C-alpha cells in the first residue's frame, strides 16, 4: 500500500503494513524531513524508503534537518542495513543542517553505529526519545 498525500507544505509517503513499513514526510514549513521505520525491511521496502527520502529531499527547504525515527525498527538484514546506510549517507550533503536518530532496540542501535563508523558518518546523533532527538536537531542547526 502506497500513499502520497500533498497537504500544503506537508507531504508524506507511507508504505508497508502494521508489521513492516516506513513513512517519509516533510514537516511543517519543509525544514525537516522525518523518516519513520518499523519492523523488518525486505528488498522492496528498503528500495522504496531510499526513493522516498530522495524525492522529499528535493522538495525540502535548504538547509533542512533529517530526523529518523527508528524506535519501532527491528534488527535488519542486508537490504534493510543498506537502506539505513543510504539514509545516513543522505546527511552528508551540505543541504542537511543536522541529523538525529531515535533508536531504542539495542541490536538495531549496534547496527546503526557500525554503519556510521564504517562510513565516517559523524553528523548523526542518537537518542532514545523524540524530544531528545528534536532538541539535538535544533541545536545542530
N, C-alpha and C positions, 0 to 999 in steps of 0.2 A: 504494500500500500504506500503510495507516494502522494504527497500533498504540498503544493507550493501556494502559499497564501500571501498575496500582496495586500497589505493594510496600511497604506500611507508609508511612513518611514520604516515600519516594522514588517519585515518579510521573514517567512520561515519555511523550512523544508523538513518533513518528518517521514521517516521510512522505517519499516520493520513492524514488529508487533509488541505486545506487552512483555514478552520474554527477551527479545533481541532486537535492538534497533538504535536509532540515533535521531537527533534533530539538530539543525543548524539554523540560527536566526540572527538577524540584525536587531539589536536592542535600541529602543528609544530613538535618538537622533542619528543612528547609524555609526556611533562612535565605538561600539563594542560588538564583536561577533561572539556569539555563545554557541559552543558545540557541546551537546549532551550525548552521552552514550550509555547503553545498558546491555547487560547480557554478554553474549559471545558474538563477535562479528565474523561471519564467514566471508568468502571472497566477494560476493555481490555487495553486501553491506559495506565492507571495507572500501571497495572502489567507489561506491556512491557517497560515502561520507567525505572522502577527499574531493570528489567533484563538487559536492555541496559547499564545502568550505571555499574552494577556489571561486565558485560562482558568487558567493556572498562577499568575498574579499574585494571583488571588482566593484561592488556597489557601496562598500563601506567608506566612511569619511577617512581622510588621511590627516594625521596618523590615527590609527584605531587600536583598541585593546582586543586581546584574544582571551576568552575565558572558556576553559574546557572543564565541563562538569562530568567527571568520570566516577562519581560517588556510587553509581549503580553498575559500573562496568566490571565484569569479572576478568580473571586472568585470560589472556588472549593467546591464540595460536599464531602461526606465522603471518597469515593475512591480516589479522587484527593488529599485530605488532607493527606491521608495515604501514598500516593506516595511521596508527598513533605516531610513528616516525614522521610521516608526511605532514600531519597536523602540527607536530612540534617544529618541523623544518620551516613551516609557513611563518613562524615567528621571527625567522632570521631577516626577513625583508625590512627595509627601512621604513615602510609604511606602518609597521606594527610598533606601537609605543611601549607595550608591555604585554606579558603573557602570564596567566595564572591558571593553575590546575587544581581541581578538587578531586582528591583520590583517597578512598578510605580502605579499600581492600589491600592488605599487606603484600600479597603476591603481585597484584597489578601495580602497586607503587614500586616494587622492586624492578618490574619490567620497564616501567617508565623511566626510572632513574638510570637504569642500564642503557636504555636507548639514548637518553640525554648525554651520558658520559661518552658513549661510542661516537656520537655525532657532534660533540662540543657545543651543546645547546644550553648554555648557561643563562639565557634570558628568562627561563621559566622559574616560577616559584610554585611550591607545592603546599596544599592546605587541606585540612580535614573538614572545614566548613565553608559555606558560600560567603558568609560575612567576612571571614578572614581573607578569602581569595579576592573579594571585591575591594577590601581595604588595601591589600597589597597592590592590586592592579591600579587603583587610584594613585598610590604613592609612586608607581613606576612611570606615570605619565608626566 
